[in-house]
């Protein structure tokens, strides 16, 4: 009874917060008309995902319920569990060695269970809403900073693209990964281009969200934060020099990323080149063995050296953005993923052709450099370390919205989006 009462109170409060968040945004021109339809799409996707729950989401839900039971029965033990890598309660035991984003996610979900009260749908709904709200705030931040750019590019990339909606709905790590990343980008865009001051409260929020992003997948977060800090450097250089030539912006970003990687390698052996390449090869071979009987990526000559990684990088980037093909795999999900990849390739080729013709769009070049660096580096990392095509399709949702944002910037796409009312 006590648990039900707490759940009712928390759900009522969260529903009120959602309503207060919705009201002013529904009144906004252009964006407001898309808020409820896209929110309904997210809720529908969550309902489907939690109705057919299984695999990893069921695993997270089952253990989060157990953690929540410990919270109610032994609050002190639950607090100690939050700081530990082990869980022991009621005859159940869960042990991880070292950092685990799975254990971190389960711990977070055990707190969500205070409102969800064991419900798979409510648990998934809160994860989905976090991602939706964060992505919507990024769309608004971009619309305020660059009103001449097509808002529809953001709406499609972050809130309507099929695989992004699919993987960021329900009880998935991607909900928190994509949502926290989008929220950090929204704050940075507001500071650098939207004229918003850096206040202590928003700075603290950014640190909290960056920490969450790092906890979910630290290599992904490292690349995004490096790209955003590089964007800050370019913005400072623009103001000091009264402008910035494109070749200089590219050199500064490349120097910043390479220099940062070297410094990290000197600070900690965990980030050294040898450690990185060895770990990448271990991940590659582990997933390749698990995928031996299905469609997967193969690099027969891949070696744990920097030179070998560079040689295979173009192939890895191409694979991360194009596989699976529609004819690979026998399940409907593989076919759907393959058809989506064909559409993605058409959009990327269209964007490349428009750029060659001198019509890339109105997004600042420094922003394009930062986002493109993040997308290409993460695509290379995923293509080299994730041969399983299903896992690859899931992991790449961390970069896909940003890539679509860039691909739909040019005037041709803007005209097409305007016809759709975006």
C-alpha positions in Angstrom: 0.0 0.0 0.0 2.8 2.4 0.9 4.6 1.7 -2.4 1.4 2.3 -4.4 0.8 5.6 -2.6 4.3 6.8 -3.4 3.9 5.7 -7.0 0.6 7.7 -7.3 2.1 10.8 -5.8 5.2 10.6 -8.0 3.3 9.9 -11.2 0.9 12.8 -10.5 3.8 15.2 -9.9 5.6 14.0 -13.1 2.4 14.3 -15.1 2.0 17.9 -13.9 5.6 18.7 -14.8 5.1 17.2 -18.3 1.9 19.3 -18.8 3.7 22.5 -17.7 6.5 21.7 -20.1 4.1 21.0 -22.9 1.9 24.1 -22.7 4.3 26.9 -23.8 5.9 24.6 -26.5 2.6 23.8 -28.1 2.0 27.5 -28.7 5.3 27.9 -30.6 5.0 28.5 -34.4 6.0 25.7 -36.7 7.5 23.4 -34.0 4.4 23.4 -31.9 2.2 21.7 -34.5 4.6 18.7 -34.5 5.0 18.3 -30.7 1.9 16.1 -30.0 2.2 13.9 -33.1 5.8 13.1 -32.4 5.2 12.6 -28.7 2.3 10.2 -29.6 4.7 8.3 -31.9 7.2 8.0 -29.1 4.6 6.8 -26.6 3.3 4.3 -29.2 6.8 3.0 -29.9 7.3 2.6 -26.1 4.0 0.7 -25.7 5.0 -1.7 -28.5 8.5 -2.2 -27.1 7.3 -2.9 -23.6 4.4 -5.1 -24.7 6.8 -7.4 -26.6 9.6 -7.0 -24.0 12.4 -9.5 -24.0 16.1 -9.8 -24.1 18.1 -7.0 -22.6 15.1 -4.8 -21.6 13.5 -7.7 -19.7 16.9 -8.3 -18.0 17.1 -4.7 -16.9 13.5 -4.6 -15.7 13.8 -7.8 -13.7 16.9 -6.7 -11.8 15.7 -3.1 -11.3 12.6 -4.6 -9.6 14.9 -6.6 -7.3 17.0 -3.5 -6.5 13.8 -1.6 -5.8 12.6 -4.3 -3.4 15.9 -3.9 -1.5 15.3 -0.1 -1.4 12.0 -0.6 0.4 13.2 -3.4 2.7 16.7 -2.2 3.4 17.3 1.4 2.4 20.8 1.5 3.9 21.8 -1.6 2.0 20.4 -0.1 -1.2 22.5 3.0 -0.7 25.6 0.9 -0.2 24.7 -1.1 -3.4 24.6 2.1 -5.4 28.3 2.6 -4.7 29.3 -1.1 -5.2 29.7 -3.5 -8.1 27.7 -6.2 -6.4 24.1 -6.8 -5.4 23.0 -9.3 -2.8 19.4 -9.5 -1.6 16.7 -12.1 -1.0 18.8 -14.9 -2.3 19.6 -13.0 -5.5 23.2 -12.1 -6.5 24.5 -9.9 -9.3 28.2 -9.3 -9.5 30.1 -7.1 -12.0 33.8 -6.5 -12.2 34.9 -2.9 -12.7 32.9 -0.2 -14.6 29.6 -1.5 -16.0 27.0 0.7 -17.8 24.6 -2.2 -17.4 24.8 -2.1 -13.6 24.6 1.7 -13.6 21.5 1.6 -15.8 19.8 -1.0 -13.5 20.6 1.2 -10.5 18.9 4.2 -12.2 15.9 2.1 -13.1 15.5 0.9 -9.5 14.9 4.6 -8.6 12.4 4.9 -11.6 10.6 1.9 -10.1 9.4 4.2 -7.2 7.0 5.8 -9.8 6.7 2.8 -12.1 5.9 0.4 -9.3 7.0 -2.6 -11.3 5.2 -1.6 -14.5 7.3 -2.3 -17.7 5.3 0.3 -19.6 5.8 3.1 -17.1 9.5 2.2 -16.7 9.9 2.4 -20.4 7.8 5.5 -20.7 10.0 7.5 -18.3 13.1 6.5 -20.2 11.4 7.4 -23.5 10.1 10.8 -22.2 13.6 11.7 -21.0 15.0 11.2 -24.4 12.1 12.9 -26.1 12.2 16.0 -23.9 16.0 16.3 -24.3 15.8 16.0 -28.1 13.0 18.5 -28.3 15.0 21.0 -26.3 17.9 20.6 -28.8 15.5 21.2 -31.7 14.3 24.4 -30.0 17.9 25.5 -29.2 18.9 25.1 -32.9 15.8 26.8 -34.1 16.5 29.8 -31.9 20.2 30.0 -32.8 19.8 29.5 -36.5 16.2 30.3 -37.6 17.2 30.2 -41.3 18.1 26.5 -41.1 15.4 23.8 -41.6 13.9 22.8 -38.3 12.6 19.7 -40.1 16.1 18.3 -40.3 16.2 18.1 -36.5 12.7 16.8 -36.2 13.4 13.9 -38.6 16.8 13.1 -37.3 16.1 13.0 -33.6 12.4 12.3 -33.4 11.0 10.6 -36.5 13.8 8.5 -38.1 12.6 4.9 -37.7 15.7 3.3 -36.1 16.2 6.2 -33.8 12.6 6.0 -32.6 12.8 2.2 -32.3 16.0 2.1 -30.3 15.2 5.1 -28.0 11.8 3.9 -26.9 11.2 1.6 -24.0 13.7 0.3 -21.5 17.0 0.8 -23.4 20.3 2.4 -22.6 20.0 4.4 -25.9 17.2 6.4 -24.3 19.6 7.9 -21.8 22.6 7.9 -24.1 20.9 9.9 -26.9 18.9 12.0 -24.5 21.8 13.1 -22.3 23.9 13.8 -25.4 21.2 15.9 -27.0 20.7 17.9 -23.8 24.4 18.7 -23.5 24.5 19.8 -27.2 21.4 22.0 -26.6 23.1 23.8 -23.7 26.4 24.3 -25.7 24.5 25.6 -28.7 22.7 28.1 -26.5 25.9 29.3 -24.9 28.0 29.5 -28.1 25.4 30.7 -30.6 22.1 31.4 -28.8 23.3 34.3 -26.6 22.5 32.5 -23.4 24.8 33.2 -20.4 26.6 30.4 -18.7 24.9 30.4 -15.3 25.9 28.2 -12.3 22.7 26.2 -12.5 22.9 25.4 -16.2 26.7 24.7 -15.9 25.9 22.2 -13.1 23.1 20.7 -15.2 25.5 20.3 -18.1 28.1 18.5 -15.9 25.4 16.2 -14.6 24.2 15.4 -18.1 27.7 14.9 -19.4 28.3 12.5 -16.4 25.2 10.5 -17.3 26.3 10.4 -21.0 29.8 9.2 -19.9 28.3 6.6 -17.6 26.2 5.1 -20.4 29.1 4.7 -22.9 32.3 6.5 -22.1 34.0 6.2 -25.5 30.9 7.7 -27.2 30.8 10.5 -24.6 34.5 11.1 -25.0 34.1 11.7 -28.7 31.0 14.0 -28.3 32.6 16.1 -25.5 35.8 16.4 -27.5 33.9 17.6 -30.5 31.9 20.1 -28.5 35.0 21.4 -26.7 36.6 21.7 -30.1 33.6 23.7 -31.3 34.1 26.0 -28.3 37.8 26.5 -29.4 36.7 27.4 -32.9 34.1 29.8 -31.6 36.7 31.6 -29.5 39.1 31.7 -32.4 36.4 33.2 -34.6 35.8 36.0 -32.1 39.5 36.7 -31.6 40.3 36.7 -35.3 37.1 38.3 -36.5 36.4 35.2 -38.6 37.9 31.9 -39.4 38.9 30.4 -42.7 37.5 27.0 -43.4 40.9 25.3 -43.8 42.0 26.8 -40.5 38.9 25.6 -38.7 39.5 22.0 -40.0 43.2 22.2 -38.9 42.3 23.5 -35.5 39.7 20.8 -34.9 42.0 18.1 -36.1 44.8 19.4 -33.9 42.5 19.6 -30.9 41.3 16.1 -31.3 44.7 14.6 -31.9 46.3 16.6 -29.1 43.6 15.6 -26.7 44.0 11.9 -27.6 47.8 12.2 -27.0 47.3 14.0 -23.7 44.9 11.4 -22.4 47.3 8.6 -23.5 50.0 10.3 -21.4 47.8 10.8 -18.4 46.4 7.2 -18.2 47.5 4.0 -19.9 43.8 3.1 -20.3 43.7 5.7 -23.2 47.0 4.8 -24.7 47.1 3.7 -28.4 48.2 0.2 -27.6 45.5 -0.3 -24.9 42.9 1.2 -27.2 43.8 -1.0 -30.2 44.0 -4.1 -28.1 40.6 -3.5 -26.5 39.0 -2.8 -29.9 40.4 -6.0 -31.4 39.1 -8.0 -28.3 35.6 -6.5 -28.9 35.8 -7.2 -32.6 36.7 -10.9 -32.2 34.3 -11.5 -29.3 31.3 -10.2 -31.3 32.5 -11.9 -34.5 32.5 -15.3 -32.9 28.9 -14.7 -31.6 27.8 -13.6 -35.1 29.5 -16.4 -37.1 26.2 -17.9 -38.2 24.6 -14.6 -39.3 25.4 -11.6 -41.4 28.4 -9.7 -40.0 31.4 -7.6 -40.8 34.8 -9.2 -41.5 38.3 -7.7 -41.5 40.6 -10.6 -42.2 43.8 -8.5 -42.1 42.9 -6.2 -39.1 45.8 -6.0 -36.7 46.1 -4.2 -33.3 48.2 -1.4 -34.6 47.4 2.2 -35.4 48.4 1.8 -39.1 46.1 -1.2 -39.5 43.2 0.7 -38.0 43.7 3.7 -40.3 43.8 1.4 -43.3 40.5 -0.2 -42.4 38.8 3.0 -41.3 37.2 4.0 -44.7 35.7 0.5 -45.0 34.5 0.6 -41.3 32.8 4.0 -41.8 31.1 2.8 -45.0 29.9 -0.4 -43.2 28.6 1.5 -40.2 26.5 3.7 -42.5 25.3 1.2 -45.0 25.0 -2.3 -43.4 22.9 -4.3 -43.3 21.6 -4.4 -46.8 17.9 -5.3 -47.3 18.8 -8.8 -48.6 21.0 -9.6 -45.6 19.4 -11.6 -42.8 16.0 -13.3 -42.8 14.1 -11.4 -40.2 11.7 -8.4 -41.0 13.9 -6.2 -38.8 16.9 -6.8 -41.0 14.9 -6.0 -44.1 13.5 -2.8 -42.5 17.0 -1.8 -41.4 18.4 -2.4 -44.9 15.7 -0.3 -46.6 16.4 2.5 -44.1 20.1 2.3 -45.0 19.3 2.7 -48.7 17.3 5.8 -47.9 20.1 7.1 -45.7 22.6 6.6 -48.5 20.3 8.5 -51.0 20.1 11.4 -48.5 23.9 11.4 -48.0 24.6 11.3 -51.7 22.1 14.1 -52.3 23.8 16.2 -49.6 27.2 15.5 -51.0 26.1 16.6 -54.5 24.5 19.8 -53.2 27.7 20.6 -51.3 29.9 20.1 -54.4 27.5 22.5 -56.2 28.2 25.1 -53.5 24.8 24.8 -51.7 25.6 23.1 -48.3 23.1 25.1 -46.2 23.3 27.8 -43.7 24.6 26.0 -40.6 27.9 27.6 -39.4 30.9 25.8 -40.8 32.5 25.3 -37.4 29.4 23.4 -36.3 29.5 21.3 -39.4 33.2 20.5 -38.7 32.5 19.5 -35.1 29.5 17.4 -35.9 31.0 15.7 -38.9 34.2 14.9 -36.9 32.0 13.3 -34.2 30.0 11.3 -36.7 33.0 10.0 -38.7 35.1 9.1 -35.7 32.2 7.3 -34.0 31.3 5.5 -37.2 34.9 4.4 -37.6 34.9 3.2 -34.0 31.7 1.3 -34.4 32.6 -0.2 -37.8 35.9 -1.5 -36.5 34.7 -2.9 -33.1 31.1 -4.1 -33.8 30.9 -6.8 -36.5 27.4 -7.9 -35.4 25.0 -6.0 -37.7 22.1 -5.9 -35.2 24.3 -4.4 -32.5 25.8 -2.0 -35.0 22.4 -0.8 -36.0 21.6 -0.1 -32.3 24.8 1.5 -31.4 24.9 3.9 -34.3 21.7 5.8 -33.2 24.2 7.8 -31.1 25.5 9.4 -34.3 22.6 9.0 -36.8 20.5 12.0 -35.7 23.5 14.4 -36.0 24.4 12.9 -39.4 20.8 13.4 -40.6 20.8 16.9 -39.2 23.8 17.7 -41.5 22.5 15.8 -44.5 19.2 17.7 -44.6 20.6 21.2 -44.3 20.9 22.1 -48.0 18.3 24.1 -49.9 16.9 21.2 -51.8 16.1 19.3 -48.6 14.8 22.5 -47.0 12.3 22.9 -49.8 11.2 19.3 -49.4 10.8 19.8 -45.7 8.8 22.9 -46.2 6.3 21.0 -48.4 5.8 18.7 -45.4 5.1 21.6 -43.1 8.5 21.4 -41.4 
